[in-house]
Amino acid sequence: MRKMFFVAVAVAMLGIVAGCATKEAAKTEPAKVEPAAEPKPLTQYVDTPTGRWMVHDEARPAPTIITPGAECGSAPSDAVVLFDGTEDSMKANWTDTKGNPTKWVFRDGAMESVEKAGYIQSKQQFGSCQVHLEFATPSTVKGSGQGRGNSGVFLQGDFEIQVLDSYDNKTYPDGQCGALYGRFVPLVNACRKPGEWQSFDIIYHRAMFDKDGKVTRKPTFTAFQNGVLIQDHVTLEGGTQWINAHAVTDFRPLPDKGPLQFQDHGNPVRFRNVWVRELKD
Ligand code: MG
């Protein structure tokens, strides 16, 4: 019996010693920690029409250097100047819609609409483009609604941004000054008083059609009036020609390029400082 007791004590002590040894080993062996991965250098690439380039790539082609106009609104060096305030440039660059000399008049450095003279249009034709022009509705206020200072700017010979005396002159909003006629109301009414010079700056991406005359890309417009955004990259869902009081035209097939036109709507609206920059599609 006494012998068995000693054996039990010995076994217990061995267990304690073994346990301590295990704990000691756990204390001395460092925990295994995976080393942090070296941060990989990050290089981003962009695919562009001129090729594949790294972000901040010195070798990437730089934009063409142009000379901006000396004053705000004056033509930059790469613009096609369609009217520079001289009668010569009016005669050189503008006709009626049949290619004949226009019956609009040159007066005080401006091209002025004449009732029943019809539209005036540029000889040069444009597709996607940036347009700058200045206009003034008559200082003598006559008529109301659509009958007051009405003209219009037509892109690709088809889509109209309305010119109207919309200074304290109520009309349907999708036909007021700066509207894409019958399609988009301008974001704000940024009109100056009748007779005062105002500006339009328009960014236009042309409509495209397939060989069957079906539209394959709808045209988009961004426009500023007097420096104020009035059309924010809107996409036309059809044409802008008047059909009746509550309807405008659908798309009609158009050539890739068309003239810039100003409308004769029977009111002596004036235009000056007209230039265009062709844009890539
Ligand atoms: Mg009009």
py3Dmol code that shows the C-alpha trace and the ligand (Angstrom):
import py3Dmol

protein = """\
ATOM      1  CA  MET A   1       0.000   0.000   0.000  1.00  0.00           C
ATOM      2  CA  ARG A   2       2.767   2.395   0.920  1.00  0.00           C
ATOM      3  CA  LYS A   3       4.542   1.457  -2.271  1.00  0.00           C
ATOM      4  CA  MET A   4       1.528   2.333  -4.377  1.00  0.00           C
ATOM      5  CA  PHE A   5       1.296   5.714  -2.660  1.00  0.00           C
ATOM      6  CA  PHE A   6       4.851   6.599  -3.632  1.00  0.00           C
ATOM      7  CA  VAL A   7       4.206   5.540  -7.218  1.00  0.00           C
ATOM      8  CA  ALA A   8       1.129   7.790  -7.388  1.00  0.00           C
ATOM      9  CA  VAL A   9       3.053  10.729  -5.991  1.00  0.00           C
ATOM     10  CA  ALA A  10       5.841  10.182  -8.462  1.00  0.00           C
ATOM     11  CA  VAL A  11       3.448  10.048 -11.368  1.00  0.00           C
ATOM     12  CA  ALA A  12       1.708  13.222 -10.223  1.00  0.00           C
ATOM     13  CA  MET A  13       5.002  15.075  -9.903  1.00  0.00           C
ATOM     14  CA  LEU A  14       6.061  13.954 -13.321  1.00  0.00           C
ATOM     15  CA  GLY A  15       2.760  15.320 -14.684  1.00  0.00           C
ATOM     16  CA  ILE A  16       3.314  18.654 -12.986  1.00  0.00           C
ATOM     17  CA  VAL A  17       6.854  18.874 -14.300  1.00  0.00           C
ATOM     18  CA  ALA A  18       5.702  17.959 -17.796  1.00  0.00           C
ATOM     19  CA  GLY A  19       2.918  20.572 -17.626  1.00  0.00           C
ATOM     20  CA  CYS A  20       5.376  23.235 -16.519  1.00  0.00           C
ATOM     21  CA  ALA A  21       7.734  22.298 -19.281  1.00  0.00           C
ATOM     22  CA  THR A  22       4.933  22.639 -21.827  1.00  0.00           C
ATOM     23  CA  LYS A  23       3.928  26.009 -20.492  1.00  0.00           C
ATOM     24  CA  GLU A  24       7.566  27.090 -20.469  1.00  0.00           C
ATOM     25  CA  ALA A  25       7.889  26.051 -24.093  1.00  0.00           C
ATOM     26  CA  ALA A  26       4.771  28.049 -25.001  1.00  0.00           C
ATOM     27  CA  LYS A  27       6.257  31.059 -23.328  1.00  0.00           C
ATOM     28  CA  THR A  28       9.560  30.931 -25.116  1.00  0.00           C
ATOM     29  CA  GLU A  29       8.367  30.116 -28.634  1.00  0.00           C
ATOM     30  CA  PRO A  30       7.300  33.400 -30.373  1.00  0.00           C
ATOM     31  CA  ALA A  31       3.932  33.381 -32.032  1.00  0.00           C
ATOM     32  CA  LYS A  32       4.183  32.888 -35.735  1.00  0.00           C
ATOM     33  CA  VAL A  33       3.156  36.095 -37.518  1.00  0.00           C
ATOM     34  CA  GLU A  34       3.082  36.337 -41.270  1.00  0.00           C
ATOM     35  CA  PRO A  35       5.268  39.239 -42.383  1.00  0.00           C
ATOM     36  CA  ALA A  36       3.340  42.142 -43.977  1.00  0.00           C
ATOM     37  CA  ALA A  37       3.387  42.014 -47.759  1.00  0.00           C
ATOM     38  CA  GLU A  38       5.603  44.591 -49.366  1.00  0.00           C
ATOM     39  CA  PRO A  39       3.310  47.263 -50.861  1.00  0.00           C
ATOM     40  CA  LYS A  40       3.295  46.818 -54.609  1.00  0.00           C
ATOM     41  CA  PRO A  41       3.911  49.978 -56.616  1.00  0.00           C
ATOM     42  CA  LEU A  42       0.535  50.942 -58.158  1.00  0.00           C
ATOM     43  CA  THR A  43       0.495  52.009 -61.784  1.00  0.00           C
ATOM     44  CA  GLN A  44      -2.790  52.904 -63.365  1.00  0.00           C
ATOM     45  CA  TYR A  45      -3.360  52.980 -67.099  1.00  0.00           C
ATOM     46  CA  VAL A  46      -5.935  54.727 -69.234  1.00  0.00           C
ATOM     47  CA  ASP A  47      -7.003  53.743 -72.711  1.00  0.00           C
ATOM     48  CA  THR A  48      -7.467  56.770 -74.913  1.00  0.00           C
ATOM     49  CA  PRO A  49      -7.839  57.522 -78.620  1.00  0.00           C
ATOM     50  CA  THR A  50      -4.089  58.248 -78.687  1.00  0.00           C
ATOM     51  CA  GLY A  51      -3.113  54.969 -77.060  1.00  0.00           C
ATOM     52  CA  ARG A  52      -2.607  53.434 -73.611  1.00  0.00           C
ATOM     53  CA  TRP A  53      -0.964  55.735 -71.120  1.00  0.00           C
ATOM     54  CA  MET A  54       0.047  55.653 -67.492  1.00  0.00           C
ATOM     55  CA  VAL A  55      -1.564  58.171 -65.203  1.00  0.00           C
ATOM     56  CA  HIS A  56       0.720  61.243 -65.229  1.00  0.00           C
ATOM     57  CA  ASP A  57       2.629  59.992 -68.256  1.00  0.00           C
ATOM     58  CA  GLU A  58       5.032  62.585 -69.634  1.00  0.00           C
ATOM     59  CA  ALA A  59       5.034  60.820 -72.991  1.00  0.00           C
ATOM     60  CA  ARG A  60       1.294  61.268 -73.513  1.00  0.00           C
ATOM     61  CA  PRO A  61       0.575  63.687 -76.381  1.00  0.00           C
ATOM     62  CA  ALA A  62      -0.196  67.163 -75.083  1.00  0.00           C
ATOM     63  CA  PRO A  63      -3.155  69.190 -76.400  1.00  0.00           C
ATOM     64  CA  THR A  64      -2.595  71.460 -79.370  1.00  0.00           C
ATOM     65  CA  ILE A  65      -1.609  74.929 -78.286  1.00  0.00           C
ATOM     66  CA  ILE A  66      -4.004  77.608 -79.462  1.00  0.00           C
ATOM     67  CA  THR A  67      -4.231  81.302 -78.725  1.00  0.00           C
ATOM     68  CA  PRO A  68      -7.447  82.199 -76.960  1.00  0.00           C
ATOM     69  CA  GLY A  69      -9.286  85.350 -77.947  1.00  0.00           C
ATOM     70  CA  ALA A  70      -7.914  88.538 -76.466  1.00  0.00           C
ATOM     71  CA  GLU A  71     -11.163  89.163 -74.651  1.00  0.00           C
ATOM     72  CA  CYS A  72     -13.897  86.936 -73.336  1.00  0.00           C
ATOM     73  CA  GLY A  73     -16.000  85.838 -76.281  1.00  0.00           C
ATOM     74  CA  SER A  74     -13.521  86.736 -78.994  1.00  0.00           C
ATOM     75  CA  ALA A  75     -12.447  84.008 -81.387  1.00  0.00           C
ATOM     76  CA  PRO A  76      -9.550  81.709 -80.530  1.00  0.00           C
ATOM     77  CA  SER A  77      -6.894  80.974 -83.146  1.00  0.00           C
ATOM     78  CA  ASP A  78      -8.415  77.655 -84.241  1.00  0.00           C
ATOM     79  CA  ALA A  79     -11.931  78.968 -84.825  1.00  0.00           C
ATOM     80  CA  VAL A  80     -13.696  79.460 -88.133  1.00  0.00           C
ATOM     81  CA  VAL A  81     -14.791  83.084 -87.947  1.00  0.00           C
ATOM     82  CA  LEU A  82     -18.120  83.369 -89.740  1.00  0.00           C
ATOM     83  CA  PHE A  83     -18.829  86.993 -88.959  1.00  0.00           C
ATOM     84  CA  ASP A  84     -16.334  89.493 -87.599  1.00  0.00           C
ATOM     85  CA  GLY A  85     -18.460  92.629 -87.694  1.00  0.00           C
ATOM     86  CA  THR A  86     -17.591  93.599 -91.260  1.00  0.00           C
ATOM     87  CA  GLU A  87     -19.797  93.576 -94.323  1.00  0.00           C
ATOM     88  CA  ASP A  88     -17.080  91.693 -96.174  1.00  0.00           C
ATOM     89  CA  SER A  89     -17.279  88.744 -93.824  1.00  0.00           C
ATOM     90  CA  MET A  90     -21.062  88.756 -94.057  1.00  0.00           C
ATOM     91  CA  LYS A  91     -20.891  88.553 -97.854  1.00  0.00           C
ATOM     92  CA  ALA A  92     -18.071  86.031 -97.822  1.00  0.00           C
ATOM     93  CA  ASN A  93     -19.594  83.575 -95.386  1.00  0.00           C
ATOM     94  CA  TRP A  94     -23.398  83.811 -95.540  1.00  0.00           C
ATOM     95  CA  THR A  95     -26.187  83.192 -98.042  1.00  0.00           C
ATOM     96  CA  ASP A  96     -29.889  82.486 -98.048  1.00  0.00           C
ATOM     97  CA  THR A  97     -30.990  78.855 -97.822  1.00  0.00           C
ATOM     98  CA  LYS A  98     -30.649  78.410-101.587  1.00  0.00           C
ATOM     99  CA  GLY A  99     -27.091  79.664-101.748  1.00  0.00           C
ATOM    100  CA  ASN A 100     -28.077  83.089-103.087  1.00  0.00           C
ATOM    101  CA  PRO A 101     -27.009  86.407-101.546  1.00  0.00           C
ATOM    102  CA  THR A 102     -28.914  87.036 -98.348  1.00  0.00           C
ATOM    103  CA  LYS A 103     -31.481  89.801 -98.028  1.00  0.00           C
ATOM    104  CA  TRP A 104     -30.544  90.338 -94.395  1.00  0.00           C
ATOM    105  CA  VAL A 105     -28.908  93.727 -93.926  1.00  0.00           C
ATOM    106  CA  PHE A 106     -25.544  94.757 -92.549  1.00  0.00           C
ATOM    107  CA  ARG A 107     -25.990  97.542 -90.038  1.00  0.00           C
ATOM    108  CA  ASP A 108     -23.682  98.923 -87.323  1.00  0.00           C
ATOM    109  CA  GLY A 109     -21.396  95.910 -87.331  1.00  0.00           C
ATOM    110  CA  ALA A 110     -24.216  93.397 -87.153  1.00  0.00           C
ATOM    111  CA  MET A 111     -26.244  91.150 -89.454  1.00  0.00           C
ATOM    112  CA  GLU A 112     -29.894  92.053 -89.068  1.00  0.00           C
ATOM    113  CA  SER A 113     -32.883  89.890 -89.908  1.00  0.00           C
ATOM    114  CA  VAL A 114     -35.322  91.293 -92.459  1.00  0.00           C
ATOM    115  CA  GLU A 115     -38.933  90.217 -92.533  1.00  0.00           C
ATOM    116  CA  LYS A 116     -39.635  87.731 -95.331  1.00  0.00           C
ATOM    117  CA  ALA A 117     -35.927  87.532 -96.222  1.00  0.00           C
ATOM    118  CA  GLY A 118     -35.830  83.954 -94.994  1.00  0.00           C
ATOM    119  CA  TYR A 119     -33.118  82.264 -92.995  1.00  0.00           C
ATOM    120  CA  ILE A 120     -29.469  83.217 -93.320  1.00  0.00           C
ATOM    121  CA  GLN A 121     -26.986  80.366 -93.327  1.00  0.00           C
ATOM    122  CA  SER A 122     -23.248  79.815 -93.300  1.00  0.00           C
ATOM    123  CA  LYS A 123     -21.597  78.685 -96.499  1.00  0.00           C
ATOM    124  CA  GLN A 124     -19.405  76.359 -94.507  1.00  0.00           C
ATOM    125  CA  GLN A 125     -21.059  73.294 -93.092  1.00  0.00           C
ATOM    126  CA  PHE A 126     -20.472  71.757 -89.682  1.00  0.00           C
ATOM    127  CA  GLY A 127     -21.133  68.566 -87.788  1.00  0.00           C
ATOM    128  CA  SER A 128     -20.183  68.432 -84.121  1.00  0.00           C
ATOM    129  CA  CYS A 129     -19.004  71.865 -83.108  1.00  0.00           C
ATOM    130  CA  GLN A 130     -18.656  74.629 -80.563  1.00  0.00           C
ATOM    131  CA  VAL A 131     -20.450  77.833 -81.518  1.00  0.00           C
ATOM    132  CA  HIS A 132     -20.147  81.329 -80.138  1.00  0.00           C
ATOM    133  CA  LEU A 133     -22.497  84.067 -81.253  1.00  0.00           C
ATOM    134  CA  GLU A 134     -23.947  87.269 -79.937  1.00  0.00           C
ATOM    135  CA  PHE A 135     -27.462  88.508 -80.556  1.00  0.00           C
ATOM    136  CA  ALA A 136     -29.724  91.390 -79.659  1.00  0.00           C
ATOM    137  CA  THR A 137     -33.499  91.439 -79.835  1.00  0.00           C
ATOM    138  CA  PRO A 138     -35.053  94.781 -80.919  1.00  0.00           C
ATOM    139  CA  SER A 139     -34.780  97.588 -78.384  1.00  0.00           C
ATOM    140  CA  THR A 140     -38.210  98.782 -79.463  1.00  0.00           C
ATOM    141  CA  VAL A 141     -40.487  96.212 -77.934  1.00  0.00           C
ATOM    142  CA  LYS A 142     -43.307  95.069 -80.161  1.00  0.00           C
ATOM    143  CA  GLY A 143     -45.626  92.104 -79.906  1.00  0.00           C
ATOM    144  CA  SER A 144     -45.780  89.479 -77.234  1.00  0.00           C
ATOM    145  CA  GLY A 145     -45.005  85.814 -76.652  1.00  0.00           C
ATOM    146  CA  GLN A 146     -43.472  84.215 -79.728  1.00  0.00           C
ATOM    147  CA  GLY A 147     -44.004  87.439 -81.662  1.00  0.00           C
ATOM    148  CA  ARG A 148     -41.405  89.445 -79.718  1.00  0.00           C
ATOM    149  CA  GLY A 149     -37.790  89.346 -80.860  1.00  0.00           C
ATOM    150  CA  ASN A 150     -38.061  85.873 -82.338  1.00  0.00           C
ATOM    151  CA  SER A 151     -35.196  84.296 -84.264  1.00  0.00           C
ATOM    152  CA  GLY A 152     -33.293  81.071 -83.743  1.00  0.00           C
ATOM    153  CA  VAL A 153     -29.978  79.290 -84.103  1.00  0.00           C
ATOM    154  CA  PHE A 154     -30.074  76.038 -86.078  1.00  0.00           C
ATOM    155  CA  LEU A 155     -27.358  73.404 -85.784  1.00  0.00           C
ATOM    156  CA  GLN A 156     -26.671  70.936 -88.570  1.00  0.00           C
ATOM    157  CA  GLY A 157     -29.258  72.986 -90.468  1.00  0.00           C
ATOM    158  CA  ASP A 158     -32.038  71.483 -88.387  1.00  0.00           C
ATOM    159  CA  PHE A 159     -32.114  71.698 -84.578  1.00  0.00           C
ATOM    160  CA  GLU A 160     -33.138  75.050 -83.115  1.00  0.00           C
ATOM    161  CA  ILE A 161     -32.027  76.829 -80.003  1.00  0.00           C
ATOM    162  CA  GLN A 162     -34.609  79.534 -79.660  1.00  0.00           C
ATOM    163  CA  VAL A 163     -33.741  83.212 -79.769  1.00  0.00           C
ATOM    164  CA  LEU A 164     -36.535  85.303 -78.298  1.00  0.00           C
ATOM    165  CA  ASP A 165     -37.033  88.422 -76.237  1.00  0.00           C
ATOM    166  CA  SER A 166     -37.867  86.537 -73.052  1.00  0.00           C
ATOM    167  CA  TYR A 167     -37.270  89.534 -70.800  1.00  0.00           C
ATOM    168  CA  ASP A 168     -40.597  89.995 -69.043  1.00  0.00           C
ATOM    169  CA  ASN A 169     -42.366  88.245 -71.908  1.00  0.00           C
ATOM    170  CA  LYS A 170     -44.411  85.178 -71.073  1.00  0.00           C
ATOM    171  CA  THR A 171     -44.626  82.299 -73.507  1.00  0.00           C
ATOM    172  CA  TYR A 172     -44.579  78.509 -73.304  1.00  0.00           C
ATOM    173  CA  PRO A 173     -41.313  77.609 -71.501  1.00  0.00           C
ATOM    174  CA  ASP A 174     -40.100  75.125 -74.116  1.00  0.00           C
ATOM    175  CA  GLY A 175     -40.222  77.953 -76.623  1.00  0.00           C
ATOM    176  CA  GLN A 176     -38.631  80.750 -74.618  1.00  0.00           C
ATOM    177  CA  CYS A 177     -35.131  82.078 -75.260  1.00  0.00           C
ATOM    178  CA  GLY A 178     -32.552  79.308 -74.874  1.00  0.00           C
ATOM    179  CA  ALA A 179     -35.076  76.479 -75.275  1.00  0.00           C
ATOM    180  CA  LEU A 180     -34.445  73.590 -77.599  1.00  0.00           C
ATOM    181  CA  TYR A 181     -37.659  74.336 -79.336  1.00  0.00           C
ATOM    182  CA  GLY A 182     -40.478  72.095 -78.135  1.00  0.00           C
ATOM    183  CA  ARG A 183     -37.997  69.743 -76.437  1.00  0.00           C
ATOM    184  CA  PHE A 184     -36.112  71.307 -73.540  1.00  0.00           C
ATOM    185  CA  VAL A 185     -36.856  74.298 -71.335  1.00  0.00           C
ATOM    186  CA  PRO A 186     -33.726  76.320 -70.444  1.00  0.00           C
ATOM    187  CA  LEU A 187     -32.525  75.734 -66.878  1.00  0.00           C
ATOM    188  CA  VAL A 188     -32.942  79.427 -66.055  1.00  0.00           C
ATOM    189  CA  ASN A 189     -34.064  82.595 -67.798  1.00  0.00           C
ATOM    190  CA  ALA A 190     -30.746  84.420 -68.253  1.00  0.00           C
ATOM    191  CA  CYS A 191     -32.058  87.082 -70.662  1.00  0.00           C
ATOM    192  CA  ARG A 192     -30.867  90.638 -70.783  1.00  0.00           C
ATOM    193  CA  LYS A 193     -33.153  93.535 -71.619  1.00  0.00           C
ATOM    194  CA  PRO A 194     -34.373  94.099 -75.189  1.00  0.00           C
ATOM    195  CA  GLY A 195     -31.715  95.736 -77.355  1.00  0.00           C
ATOM    196  CA  GLU A 196     -28.815  94.612 -75.158  1.00  0.00           C
ATOM    197  CA  TRP A 197     -26.188  92.301 -76.605  1.00  0.00           C
ATOM    198  CA  GLN A 198     -26.271  88.751 -75.302  1.00  0.00           C
ATOM    199  CA  SER A 199     -24.204  85.646 -76.005  1.00  0.00           C
ATOM    200  CA  PHE A 200     -24.797  82.007 -76.715  1.00  0.00           C
ATOM    201  CA  ASP A 201     -22.030  79.431 -76.359  1.00  0.00           C
ATOM    202  CA  ILE A 202     -23.134  76.050 -77.620  1.00  0.00           C
ATOM    203  CA  ILE A 203     -21.485  72.635 -77.606  1.00  0.00           C
ATOM    204  CA  TYR A 204     -23.161  70.405 -80.119  1.00  0.00           C
ATOM    205  CA  HIS A 205     -22.566  66.742 -80.906  1.00  0.00           C
ATOM    206  CA  ARG A 206     -24.281  65.929 -84.124  1.00  0.00           C
ATOM    207  CA  ALA A 207     -26.993  63.457 -84.962  1.00  0.00           C
ATOM    208  CA  MET A 208     -25.908  60.412 -86.958  1.00  0.00           C
ATOM    209  CA  PHE A 209     -28.019  58.308 -89.286  1.00  0.00           C
ATOM    210  CA  ASP A 210     -27.604  54.958 -91.008  1.00  0.00           C
ATOM    211  CA  LYS A 211     -28.041  54.437 -94.736  1.00  0.00           C
ATOM    212  CA  ASP A 212     -31.749  53.890 -94.257  1.00  0.00           C
ATOM    213  CA  GLY A 213     -32.103  57.273 -92.596  1.00  0.00           C
ATOM    214  CA  LYS A 214     -32.634  55.874 -89.123  1.00  0.00           C
ATOM    215  CA  VAL A 215     -31.007  57.832 -86.321  1.00  0.00           C
ATOM    216  CA  THR A 216     -28.060  55.912 -84.853  1.00  0.00           C
ATOM    217  CA  ARG A 217     -26.877  58.620 -82.475  1.00  0.00           C
ATOM    218  CA  LYS A 218     -29.088  61.322 -81.083  1.00  0.00           C
ATOM    219  CA  PRO A 219     -27.691  64.856 -80.938  1.00  0.00           C
ATOM    220  CA  THR A 220     -26.665  66.474 -77.670  1.00  0.00           C
ATOM    221  CA  PHE A 221     -26.545  70.101 -76.623  1.00  0.00           C
ATOM    222  CA  THR A 222     -24.840  72.029 -73.887  1.00  0.00           C
ATOM    223  CA  ALA A 223     -25.469  75.775 -73.973  1.00  0.00           C
ATOM    224  CA  PHE A 224     -24.635  78.918 -72.038  1.00  0.00           C
ATOM    225  CA  GLN A 225     -26.480  82.210 -72.331  1.00  0.00           C
ATOM    226  CA  ASN A 226     -24.493  85.209 -71.133  1.00  0.00           C
ATOM    227  CA  GLY A 227     -22.105  82.771 -69.428  1.00  0.00           C
ATOM    228  CA  VAL A 228     -24.908  80.964 -67.592  1.00  0.00           C
ATOM    229  CA  LEU A 229     -25.563  77.267 -68.157  1.00  0.00           C
ATOM    230  CA  ILE A 230     -29.005  76.896 -69.731  1.00  0.00           C
ATOM    231  CA  GLN A 231     -28.800  73.425 -71.343  1.00  0.00           C
ATOM    232  CA  ASP A 232     -26.773  70.737 -69.559  1.00  0.00           C
ATOM    233  CA  HIS A 233     -25.784  68.039 -72.041  1.00  0.00           C
ATOM    234  CA  VAL A 234     -29.326  67.252 -73.098  1.00  0.00           C
ATOM    235  CA  THR A 235     -30.097  64.600 -75.702  1.00  0.00           C
ATOM    236  CA  LEU A 236     -32.759  65.362 -78.281  1.00  0.00           C
ATOM    237  CA  GLU A 237     -35.353  62.668 -78.845  1.00  0.00           C
ATOM    238  CA  GLY A 238     -36.467  64.145 -82.146  1.00  0.00           C
ATOM    239  CA  GLY A 239     -36.554  67.288 -84.236  1.00  0.00           C
ATOM    240  CA  THR A 240     -37.462  70.816 -83.171  1.00  0.00           C
ATOM    241  CA  GLN A 241     -39.528  72.027 -86.109  1.00  0.00           C
ATOM    242  CA  TRP A 242     -42.995  73.357 -85.400  1.00  0.00           C
ATOM    243  CA  ILE A 243     -45.846  71.103 -86.560  1.00  0.00           C
ATOM    244  CA  ASN A 244     -48.691  72.665 -84.654  1.00  0.00           C
ATOM    245  CA  ALA A 245     -49.381  74.311 -81.285  1.00  0.00           C
ATOM    246  CA  HIS A 246     -48.540  71.143 -79.369  1.00  0.00           C
ATOM    247  CA  ALA A 247     -46.332  69.062 -81.638  1.00  0.00           C
ATOM    248  CA  VAL A 248     -42.826  69.192 -83.099  1.00  0.00           C
ATOM    249  CA  THR A 249     -41.168  67.065 -85.729  1.00  0.00           C
ATOM    250  CA  ASP A 250     -39.465  63.703 -85.348  1.00  0.00           C
ATOM    251  CA  PHE A 251     -35.921  63.137 -86.614  1.00  0.00           C
ATOM    252  CA  ARG A 252     -35.368  63.439 -90.319  1.00  0.00           C
ATOM    253  CA  PRO A 253     -32.256  62.062 -92.008  1.00  0.00           C
ATOM    254  CA  LEU A 254     -29.470  64.618 -92.204  1.00  0.00           C
ATOM    255  CA  PRO A 255     -26.089  64.727 -93.887  1.00  0.00           C
ATOM    256  CA  ASP A 256     -23.024  64.533 -91.640  1.00  0.00           C
ATOM    257  CA  LYS A 257     -22.633  68.285 -91.831  1.00  0.00           C
ATOM    258  CA  GLY A 258     -25.053  71.146 -92.268  1.00  0.00           C
ATOM    259  CA  PRO A 259     -24.994  74.938 -92.201  1.00  0.00           C
ATOM    260  CA  LEU A 260     -25.323  77.144 -89.163  1.00  0.00           C
ATOM    261  CA  GLN A 261     -28.574  79.019 -89.687  1.00  0.00           C
ATOM    262  CA  PHE A 262     -30.256  82.013 -88.100  1.00  0.00           C
ATOM    263  CA  GLN A 263     -33.999  82.320 -88.406  1.00  0.00           C
ATOM    264  CA  ASP A 264     -36.040  85.107 -89.931  1.00  0.00           C
ATOM    265  CA  HIS A 265     -39.198  85.127 -87.850  1.00  0.00           C
ATOM    266  CA  GLY A 266     -40.289  88.590 -88.921  1.00  0.00           C
ATOM    267  CA  ASN A 267     -38.460  90.492 -86.170  1.00  0.00           C
ATOM    268  CA  PRO A 268     -35.275  92.549 -86.720  1.00  0.00           C
ATOM    269  CA  VAL A 269     -32.976  90.503 -84.496  1.00  0.00           C
ATOM    270  CA  ARG A 270     -29.256  91.243 -84.881  1.00  0.00           C
ATOM    271  CA  PHE A 271     -26.228  88.942 -84.741  1.00  0.00           C
ATOM    272  CA  ARG A 272     -22.496  89.595 -84.400  1.00  0.00           C
ATOM    273  CA  ASN A 273     -19.204  87.908 -83.439  1.00  0.00           C
ATOM    274  CA  VAL A 274     -20.013  84.461 -84.803  1.00  0.00           C
ATOM    275  CA  TRP A 275     -17.363  81.758 -84.718  1.00  0.00           C
ATOM    276  CA  VAL A 276     -17.293  77.994 -84.763  1.00  0.00           C
ATOM    277  CA  ARG A 277     -14.790  75.357 -83.675  1.00  0.00           C
ATOM    278  CA  GLU A 278     -15.226  71.935 -85.216  1.00  0.00           C
ATOM    279  CA  LEU A 279     -15.283  69.094 -82.698  1.00  0.00           C
ATOM    280  CA  LYS A 280     -14.543  65.418 -83.017  1.00  0.00           C
ATOM    281  CA  ASP A 281     -17.594  63.178 -82.893  1.00  0.00           C
TER     282      ASP A 281
END
"""
ligand_1 = """\
1
MG
Mg -37.401 80.898 -83.381
"""
view = py3Dmol.view(width=600, height=400)
view.addModel(protein, "pdb")
view.setStyle({"model": 0}, {"cartoon": {"style": "trace"}})
view.addModel(ligand_1, "xyz")
view.setStyle({"model": 1}, {"stick": {}})
view.zoomTo()
view.show()
